[in-house]
Amino acid sequence: MLSILNSSVGDYYIRSLGVSRSGGYFEYKPMFVEKLPVPIIDNDRKKHFDNMINYILFTKEKEQKLQSAYFEQLIDGLVYELYFPEEIRAAGKDILTHLGDLTPINDSMSEEDKLAVIQQEFERLYDPRHSVRNHLETLDSVNVVRTIREALKR
């Protein structure tokens, strides 16, 4: 749920329902958030979100800004794929099918081991030749993605 609320899709939806406050901020009041449609996801996809959330939390704590920003961008792309699977697939920009298995991190691991796992996954998925990176960088070629991103710039 947090992945959706922190995504461009969630932000766009809340902004379309809510009211802006001074400074252009939007309130995430329950009356708006409860109207947000939440897709049901299978356990495999949930594992990907969980792993990336853990990567983000740990990399933010360790001030690994590039890695945390990339995994946030990746989650955002996956949320677009949750809400607009046909459009993403038709444009050949699907991410999940190219993601592969993400190695989980857990509390029994040392900080060095966690960083090593995250760095390995980051290097694999951030490689300019990897389909995931290419699809993320060109996701704006999908009309619905471009429309949402342009609306959020205003």
N, C-alpha and C positions, 0 to 999 in steps of 0.2 A: 504494500500500500504506500509506503514511504517513497518507493521508486517512482510511483505514478504521481504522487503529490509534488515531488521535486523535479518532475519532467516538464519539458516544453508543452506536451499535450495537456497535462494536468493544469499547468499555469494558464494556458490558453482557455481551457474550459472554465476555470474559476473566474478569470477576468471577464469572460462573456456573461457570467451570471451575477458576479459581485459588483460592488461599488468601490470606486477608488476613494482613498482618503487623501489628506493633504500630503503633498510630495509625490503623488502618484502611486502610493502603496495600496495594495488590495488586502482586504481582510479575509482570512480563511475561516469564516464562521461556519459552524456546523450546518446551518440551513443551506449553505452553498455546497459544502464538501460532501454532504450526504447525497446530493444529486449527481455526483460524479459517477458515471458508469464504470464499474471495475470488471475487466474481463477475468474470467476464470482461467487459471493457467495450470498446466500439468506439473507434476513433481520435477521432471527434468528441467523444465524452463525455470521453475522456482529455485532449483539448485544453482543455476547460473546467476540469477539475481542475488541470491544469498551470498555466493562466493564473491561477486563483485562488490557488494555492499561491505563485506568484511575487508576486502582489499582497500576500498576507499577509506573506511574508518581508520585502518592501520596506517595507510600512507599519509593521511591528513595529520595523524598524531606524530608521525615521523617527518613531517614537512617535505614529503616527496610530491611536490606540486604537479609535475608533469604527469606522473603516474595516476594520481588521484583525479586530475582533470580528464585524462583519457578514459578512465573507467567510468566516470560520470557521463561523458559523451557517449560511451558505449551503452550504458543503461538507457540513456535518452533515446538512442537509436532502437534499442529493443522495445521500448515502450511504444514508439511509433509503429513498430512491427506488430505489437499486440493489438493496437487499435485499428490499424489499416493494413491487414495482412495481404489482401488482394492487390492493393495499389503498390505496395512494396515489392511483392513477388512479381507482378507484371512488369515493373521497371527493372527487375533483376538486381535489386538492392537489398535482398534479404540478408540478414546478419546471422541469425541463429543457426542456420544450416552450415555456416562456415566457422562457427565459434569453436567447435571441438569441445573436449572435456577440460574444464578449468580445475586446476588442483586446489582443493580447499586448504584453508589455514585454520588452525584451532588453538585453543588456549594451552594445550600441552606442548606446543612448539616453542622454541626459543625465538627471540626477536630476529636474530640473524637468519634462522630458517624461514620465518615468515617473509622477511624481506627478499630472500633468495627465491622463494616461490613466486611472489608477486612480480619481482623483476623478470623472472623467466617468462611468465605469462604476458607481461607488458611487452617485452622484446618480441615475442612471437606474434602478438596481435598488432603491435605498432609498426611492424615491418612494412615498408611501403609496397611490397609485393603481395602482402596478404590481402585476401578478399575483404576481410572485416574492415581493415583500415580504408581500403578503396571505397567500399560501400558507404562507410560513415562520412567520408570526405565528399562524396557525391550524392548524398541523400537529398540535397536540395533539388535534384533533378526530378523528384517525385512531387507532383503538383500540390498535394495536400500538405506535405512537409514544408514546402516553400511558402505556401499560404499561411500556415501557422507561424512560421519563423518571421515572416514579414509583419504579421499582425502584432507579434510580441515586441518588435522593434519600436513600435509607435508609442 
